[in-house]
Amino acid sequence: MGLGVSNYMKGPLLLFASICAWYSGYLLAEFIPDESLINAIRTMQNIGKKPVIRAPLPKRQKCGHWTSCPPNSYAYQLLSGGGPNNYAKICFEDELLISEEKGNVARGINIAIVNYKTGKLIDTKYFDMYGGDNSGPLTQFIKNVPQESLVFMVTHDDGSSRLKNDAKNAIEGLGSKEIKNIKFRSSWVFLGGKGVDFPENIQREKINHSDNTKNRYPGWPAEIQIEGCIPYVM
């Protein structure tokens, strides 16, 4: 008889235990926020997984360089204009010397003069080479550049139509090898200097001519860019 009663009670006891367990779980779920439960489940799932090692994002360097310039050197980046709406830029030591944001860039040849010894900006100017006779003033501006100066030049739109030989000779005197090849709407960037010795491996000039079969924009070639580091002696 005792064994029969014991077996008879097992069913109700098991049902009662199941109801208690379910109710306890229900109360626990009511008091613990859903987000905590989800996080707990994810933590359990991630136990035993190998950690994923991710490389740190590269730190932004001066003028958008991928790597920093060596000590005792200036960072620069020159970008020509591209199409009617992408304006030229001159960046030096992480400062925009010429840009649309500064409001000092325009059609033609845009120039920034920097003191090579101090890294301080001396002057900025733009010369429209499509409208007006500005080749003479450009020539005189270059002749007035002080010794030991860095001369940055970038084109926006057209920099050649009214550029005369005197101006081309003056720019060539700053070290340009492409100025006499410039054509209508050529994209051109140039790092020149007066009384400055540049290393042979430094990128100083680039040109891209308009070609209707290859142009990125209707009537305009793609913008071009050069960048690098200019060493100086303290």
C-alpha positions in Angstrom: 0.0 0.0 0.0 2.8 2.5 1.0 4.5 2.0 -2.4 1.3 2.6 -4.3 0.5 5.8 -2.5 4.0 7.1 -3.1 3.8 6.4 -6.8 0.3 8.0 -6.8 1.7 11.3 -5.3 4.6 11.6 -7.7 2.4 13.0 -10.5 0.8 15.8 -8.6 4.1 16.7 -6.9 5.9 16.9 -10.3 3.1 19.1 -11.7 3.2 21.4 -8.7 7.0 21.7 -9.0 6.6 22.6 -12.7 4.0 25.2 -11.9 6.2 26.8 -9.2 9.2 26.9 -11.6 7.1 28.5 -14.3 5.7 31.1 -11.9 9.2 31.9 -10.5 10.5 32.4 -14.1 7.5 34.6 -14.8 8.1 36.7 -11.7 11.8 37.0 -12.6 11.0 38.1 -16.1 8.7 40.7 -14.8 11.3 42.3 -12.5 14.3 42.1 -14.8 14.2 44.4 -17.9 14.1 42.8 -21.3 17.4 44.4 -22.3 19.2 42.9 -19.3 17.9 39.4 -20.2 19.0 39.9 -23.9 22.5 41.0 -22.8 22.7 38.1 -20.4 21.8 35.6 -23.2 24.3 37.2 -25.6 27.0 37.0 -22.9 26.3 33.3 -22.4 26.4 32.8 -26.2 29.8 34.6 -26.5 31.5 32.6 -23.8 34.1 30.5 -25.5 34.3 32.5 -28.7 37.7 33.8 -29.7 38.0 37.6 -29.4 38.1 39.5 -32.7 41.1 41.7 -33.0 40.6 44.9 -35.0 43.3 47.2 -36.2 42.9 50.7 -34.8 41.7 53.4 -37.2 44.5 55.4 -38.7 45.0 58.8 -37.0 44.4 61.8 -39.2 47.6 63.6 -40.1 48.2 67.1 -41.2 46.6 68.1 -44.5 45.0 64.6 -44.7 48.2 62.7 -45.0 48.1 59.0 -44.2 51.4 59.2 -42.3 52.9 62.0 -40.4 55.8 64.1 -41.8 59.2 63.6 -40.2 60.4 66.2 -37.6 61.6 69.5 -39.0 59.4 69.3 -42.1 56.2 71.0 -43.4 53.2 69.1 -44.6 51.5 70.3 -47.8 48.7 69.3 -50.1 47.7 71.0 -53.3 44.4 70.3 -55.1 43.4 71.8 -58.4 39.8 72.7 -59.2 37.6 70.2 -61.0 34.6 71.2 -63.0 32.7 74.4 -62.2 31.8 73.5 -58.6 34.9 71.8 -57.1 37.2 74.6 -56.1 41.0 74.4 -55.7 42.7 74.1 -52.3 46.1 74.8 -50.8 46.8 73.2 -47.4 50.0 73.9 -45.5 50.7 72.5 -42.0 47.0 71.5 -41.7 45.8 75.1 -42.4 43.8 75.9 -45.6 45.6 78.8 -47.1 43.3 78.9 -50.2 39.9 77.4 -50.3 36.2 78.0 -51.1 35.5 78.1 -47.3 38.0 81.0 -46.9 36.5 82.8 -49.9 39.9 83.5 -51.6 39.8 81.1 -54.5 38.7 82.0 -58.0 39.0 81.2 -61.7 42.6 81.3 -63.0 45.9 80.7 -61.1 45.7 80.8 -57.3 48.9 81.5 -55.4 50.0 81.3 -51.7 53.4 82.5 -50.5 54.9 81.1 -47.3 58.1 82.1 -45.5 60.3 79.0 -45.7 62.2 79.7 -42.5 59.2 80.5 -40.3 56.3 78.6 -42.0 54.2 81.8 -41.8 51.8 82.9 -44.6 53.0 86.0 -46.5 50.3 86.5 -49.0 47.6 84.9 -51.2 46.3 86.0 -54.5 44.4 84.8 -57.6 44.8 85.9 -61.2 42.0 85.4 -63.7 43.6 84.0 -66.9 40.4 84.0 -68.9 38.9 87.5 -68.4 41.0 90.6 -68.2 44.7 91.2 -68.8 46.2 89.8 -65.6 49.4 88.2 -67.0 51.4 91.3 -66.3 50.3 91.7 -62.7 51.0 87.9 -62.2 54.5 88.4 -63.5 55.2 91.3 -61.2 53.7 89.5 -58.2 56.1 86.6 -58.8 59.1 89.0 -59.2 58.2 90.5 -55.8 58.2 87.2 -53.9 60.8 87.5 -51.2 63.8 85.2 -51.1 63.5 82.0 -49.0 59.8 81.7 -49.9 57.6 78.7 -50.8 55.3 79.4 -53.7 52.2 77.2 -54.0 50.1 77.4 -57.2 46.9 75.7 -58.3 44.5 76.3 -61.2 40.7 76.5 -61.1 38.9 76.4 -64.4 41.2 78.0 -67.0 44.7 79.2 -66.1 46.2 79.5 -69.6 44.2 81.6 -72.1 45.8 84.9 -71.3 49.0 83.7 -69.7 51.8 85.3 -71.6 55.4 84.2 -72.0 56.8 86.7 -69.4 54.6 85.1 -66.8 55.5 81.6 -67.9 59.2 82.4 -67.7 58.7 83.8 -64.2 56.9 80.6 -63.1 59.6 78.5 -64.8 62.2 80.4 -62.8 60.5 79.0 -59.6 61.1 75.5 -60.8 58.1 74.6 -63.0 58.7 72.1 -65.8 55.1 72.1 -67.1 53.9 75.7 -67.2 54.8 76.0 -70.9 52.7 73.0 -71.6 49.6 74.3 -69.9 46.5 74.4 -72.1 42.9 75.6 -71.9 41.4 74.3 -68.6 44.4 72.1 -67.8 44.4 71.0 -64.2 47.7 72.1 -62.8 49.4 72.2 -59.3 52.9 73.3 -58.5 55.2 73.8 -55.5 57.8 76.4 -56.3 60.4 78.2 -54.3 62.6 81.2 -54.4 66.0 80.6 -52.7 64.8 77.2 -51.6 66.6 73.9 -52.3 64.1 71.0 -52.5 65.0 67.3 -52.3 64.9 65.5 -55.6 62.3 63.0 -54.5 59.7 65.6 -53.4 56.5 65.8 -55.5 56.3 69.3 -56.8 54.2 69.4 -59.9 51.4 67.7 -61.8 49.3 68.5 -64.9 46.2 67.0 -66.5 45.0 68.4 -69.8 41.4 68.7 -71.0 40.3 65.9 -73.3 36.6 65.6 -74.2 37.1 61.8 -74.7 38.5 61.4 -71.1 37.2 64.4 -69.1 35.6 63.6 -65.8 33.3 66.6 -66.0 31.7 68.0 -69.2 34.4 70.3 -70.6 36.7 69.8 -67.6 39.4 67.3 -66.8 39.6 65.6 -63.4 41.1 67.6 -60.5 44.6 66.5 -59.6 46.5 66.5 -56.3 50.0 66.3 -54.9 51.2 66.2 -51.3 54.3 65.6 -49.3 56.7 66.9 -46.7 59.1 69.8 -47.2 62.2 69.5 -44.9 63.7 72.6 -43.4 66.7 73.5 -41.2 66.1 75.0 -37.8 
